[in-house]
Amino acid sequence: MKPLVYKKAKRVRRPAPVRMRLHVTKGDTVQVISGDDKGKQGRVLHVFPKTGRVTVQGVNMIKRHQRQTQTAEAGIIEREAAIHHSKVMLLDPKSGEPTRIRRRKDADGTVERIAVKSDQSIPRNR
């Protein structure tokens, strides 16, 4: 009879997250199109390309209990949490309504974003 041999389990590694190409950048003015904060407008504070999420000013507010440190006081702080980039739409620079965007290459080769509704270019705020 053959002796039982326990084999070491193979370790499964997750692939590294792929960076998404997002339609919004830091500093853009956007409107939330779905969820609890639907209809709210705000500026994009932070963009996370690996997870495809964005933080919008005044949207998706959460409360965090903060422990006292040498520099900060203890208490409950309220701050913005990230939401998925598909839940926000850029605002049209002409009318101020939410719009989809299209990309076009300039003569010098740089890519510019164009609002579908008004056909105007949306400048990048970096």
N, C-alpha and C positions, 0 to 999 in steps of 0.2 A: 504494500500500500504506500502511495506517495504522501510525503509529509505536506501539511498545509503551509503555504507561504503567503504571508501578508504583504501585499504590494503597497508601496507608498502612493497616496492619492496625488494625481497631477494637479498642480496649481493652475487655476484659470485666471488669466490676467485680463483685465478690462482694457480695451483700446483707449488711447488718449483721446480726449474730447476734440472734436473738429471745430475750428473757428467758423462761425456763421457770418455771412456777409449781411449786415443789417441795413435797413432802409433809414434808420435814424442815427444821428451822432449826438455827442454831448453838446448841449446848448440849443438844440432844436426845440421849437414850441409844438407840442403834440396834444391830441385829444384822445381820451380813453373811449374805446368803442364797445367794450363789453365788460361785464363784471359788476361788482358793487359800486365802483366809482365811475360808472358809465356817464359820459357827458362832461366830466371834469377836464379842464385844460391845465397844462403846466409845462415847465421847462425840464428837459432831460438833464439830470444831474450826473448820472453815471451809466456807462454802457458795459455790459459783460458779454463779449463776443463768444466766449467758450460755451456759455450756457444759453445764450440767446435772450437774455433778460435786460431790462432797463429800469432805472430808478427815476421816477418823475416827481417833481416838487409838489407836495401836498396831496399825493395820491397813494393809496394803500398804506395808510398810517397804522403803525403797530406800537404797542407799549412794551418797554423793556425795563426790568428792575435792575438798577445799577448799584453795585456795591461801592462803598466809599473807598477812594484812593487818596494819595497825597495831593493830587491835583484836582480831582473831581469830587463833588459831593454825592452822597447817596440819595436815591429817590427813584421815582418812576419817570423815565424819559420817553418821549414820543418821537418817532422818526419814520421815514419812508422805507418801505420794503420794496424789493424788486418785483416787477411784473413782466410777463412774456412780451416780447417785442411785437407779436402779432395782435396784441390787444390795444395798440396805439396807432394812430394815423397822424401824419404830418399835417399841419395847417397850411392852407393855400396862402401865399404872401399877398395876393390881390384881394380875395374876398374874406379870408379868415375862416373858411369852412374846411373840414377834413377832406383830404384828397389822397389819391394814390400817386406814386411817383414813377417816372420813367427815367432811364439813364441815357445820356448822349455824350459822345466824345467831341471835345472842342477841336479847333484847328491845331492847337498846340499839343493835343493828346491827353489833356486832363479830362476826367469824367465829371460831368455836371448833372445834378438832379433837376428834373423838370416836373412841375405839377401837372397832372393830367387834366384837371378841370380848366385851368387858365392858361396853360402852356407857357408859364413863366418859370425861370430858373430859380431854384432854392439854394441860397448860398450856404456853404459849410461854415459852421461856427466852431472854430477850434481854438 
